Amino acid sequence: MADGKTYQGIAPSHFCWNEKGVLVSENGPAQSEKGLLAARLVEILDDEQNAVELPDGEVIAVRVENMVDRPTVISPPKPETAPNVLVGP
């Protein structure tokens, strides 16, 4: 985070990349591994900090120098086939 503290949360694996820019597997990296997490820019706070929304919904301030372009496109897994449900009269 911008204040130097560590933020810990949860995120689906399709929002996470390892240090080499490869999407992590469903088992994910060990907690001690560094990597990248997808975030959405919410607001430019100043020349050094931006507010970003994380996949868990939290909005935090991060240092601009720690932001990079996403290594790959985010591709959520396809939903499992489920029966259709009749709706309407």
C-alpha positions as a LaTeX table, in Angstrom:
\begin{tabular}{lrrr}
\hline
Residue & $x$ (\AA) & $y$ (\AA) & $z$ (\AA) \\
\hline
Met1 & 0.00 & 0.00 & 0.00 \\
Ala2 & 1.08 & 3.62 & $-0.39$ \\
Asp3 & 1.81 & 3.93 & 3.34 \\
Gly4 & 4.16 & 0.93 & 3.22 \\
Lys5 & 1.78 & $-1.41$ & 5.06 \\
Thr6 & 0.88 & $-4.80$ & 3.64 \\
Tyr7 & $-2.69$ & $-5.49$ & 2.55 \\
Gln8 & $-3.93$ & $-9.07$ & 2.60 \\
Gly9 & $-7.14$ & $-10.20$ & 0.94 \\
Ile10 & $-8.56$ & $-12.81$ & $-1.38$ \\
Ala11 & $-8.94$ & $-12.81$ & $-5.15$ \\
Pro12 & $-9.87$ & $-15.35$ & $-7.83$ \\
Ser13 & $-6.81$ & $-16.82$ & $-9.55$ \\
His14 & $-7.75$ & $-15.23$ & $-12.90$ \\
Phe15 & $-6.89$ & $-11.82$ & $-11.33$ \\
Cys16 & $-3.39$ & $-12.93$ & $-10.24$ \\
Trp17 & $-0.06$ & $-13.23$ & $-12.05$ \\
Asn18 & 3.32 & $-14.42$ & $-10.80$ \\
Glu19 & 6.48 & $-12.28$ & $-11.01$ \\
Lys20 & 7.01 & $-13.43$ & $-14.61$ \\
Gly21 & 3.54 & $-12.25$ & $-15.70$ \\
Val22 & 2.03 & $-15.74$ & $-15.98$ \\
Leu23 & $-1.49$ & $-16.30$ & $-14.61$ \\
Val24 & $-1.37$ & $-18.33$ & $-11.41$ \\
Ser25 & $-3.05$ & $-21.70$ & $-11.22$ \\
Glu26 & $-6.18$ & $-22.34$ & $-9.16$ \\
Asn27 & $-3.91$ & $-23.56$ & $-6.35$ \\
Gly28 & $-2.23$ & $-20.15$ & $-6.46$ \\
Pro29 & 1.19 & $-19.06$ & $-5.33$ \\
Ala30 & 2.50 & $-19.48$ & $-1.83$ \\
Gln31 & 1.81 & $-16.43$ & 0.33 \\
Ser32 & 5.50 & $-15.55$ & 0.35 \\
Glu33 & 5.68 & $-15.24$ & $-3.45$ \\
Lys34 & 5.57 & $-11.86$ & $-5.12$ \\
Gly35 & 3.29 & $-11.24$ & $-8.04$ \\
Leu36 & 0.70 & $-8.95$ & $-9.59$ \\
Leu37 & $-2.96$ & $-8.43$ & $-8.82$ \\
Ala38 & $-5.52$ & $-6.86$ & $-11.15$ \\
Ala39 & $-6.99$ & $-3.61$ & $-9.87$ \\
Arg40 & $-9.22$ & $-0.87$ & $-11.27$ \\
Leu41 & $-8.08$ & 2.73 & $-11.10$ \\
Val42 & $-10.63$ & 4.69 & $-9.09$ \\
Glu43 & $-8.95$ & 8.05 & $-8.60$ \\
Ile44 & $-5.62$ & 9.79 & $-9.12$ \\
Leu45 & $-4.82$ & 11.12 & $-5.66$ \\
Asp46 & $-1.62$ & 13.01 & $-6.46$ \\
Asp47 & 1.63 & 12.60 & $-8.43$ \\
Glu48 & 2.71 & 9.71 & $-6.19$ \\
Gln49 & $-0.50$ & 7.84 & $-5.26$ \\
Asn50 & $-3.60$ & 6.41 & $-6.88$ \\
Ala51 & $-6.71$ & 4.87 & $-5.36$ \\
Val52 & $-7.45$ & 1.43 & $-6.83$ \\
Glu53 & $-10.27$ & $-1.06$ & $-6.33$ \\
Leu54 & $-9.14$ & $-4.63$ & $-5.66$ \\
Pro55 & $-11.06$ & $-7.76$ & $-6.68$ \\
Asp56 & $-12.40$ & $-8.13$ & $-3.13$ \\
Gly57 & $-14.02$ & $-4.68$ & $-3.39$ \\
Glu58 & $-11.61$ & $-2.81$ & $-1.12$ \\
Val59 & $-10.30$ & 0.55 & $-2.32$ \\
Ile60 & $-6.73$ & 1.28 & $-1.26$ \\
Ala61 & $-4.04$ & 3.84 & $-2.05$ \\
Val62 & $-1.00$ & 2.52 & $-3.92$ \\
Arg63 & 2.17 & 4.20 & $-5.06$ \\
Val64 & 2.16 & 5.04 & $-8.79$ \\
Glu65 & 5.61 & 3.43 & $-9.12$ \\
Asn66 & 4.07 & 0.07 & $-8.13$ \\
Met67 & 1.45 & 0.12 & $-10.88$ \\
Val68 & 2.07 & $-1.67$ & $-14.19$ \\
Asp69 & $-0.05$ & $-2.69$ & $-17.17$ \\
Arg70 & $-1.71$ & $-6.09$ & $-16.88$ \\
Pro71 & 0.49 & $-8.83$ & $-18.36$ \\
Thr72 & $-2.47$ & $-10.59$ & $-20.01$ \\
Val73 & $-6.18$ & $-10.09$ & $-20.57$ \\
Ile74 & $-8.39$ & $-11.17$ & $-17.68$ \\
Ser75 & $-10.32$ & $-14.27$ & $-18.74$ \\
Pro76 & $-12.71$ & $-15.57$ & $-16.10$ \\
Pro77 & $-13.32$ & $-19.32$ & $-16.25$ \\
Lys78 & $-16.41$ & $-20.39$ & $-18.14$ \\
Pro79 & $-19.31$ & $-21.24$ & $-15.83$ \\
Glu80 & $-20.24$ & $-24.86$ & $-15.45$ \\
Thr81 & $-23.24$ & $-25.99$ & $-17.48$ \\
Ala82 & $-26.38$ & $-25.59$ & $-15.41$ \\
Pro83 & $-29.98$ & $-26.41$ & $-16.19$ \\
Asn84 & $-32.09$ & $-23.58$ & $-17.55$ \\
Val85 & $-34.88$ & $-22.22$ & $-15.41$ \\
Leu86 & $-38.22$ & $-21.14$ & $-16.91$ \\
Val87 & $-39.02$ & $-17.51$ & $-16.11$ \\
Gly88 & $-42.22$ & $-15.62$ & $-16.77$ \\
Pro89 & $-45.91$ & $-16.42$ & $-17.08$ \\
\hline
\end{tabular}
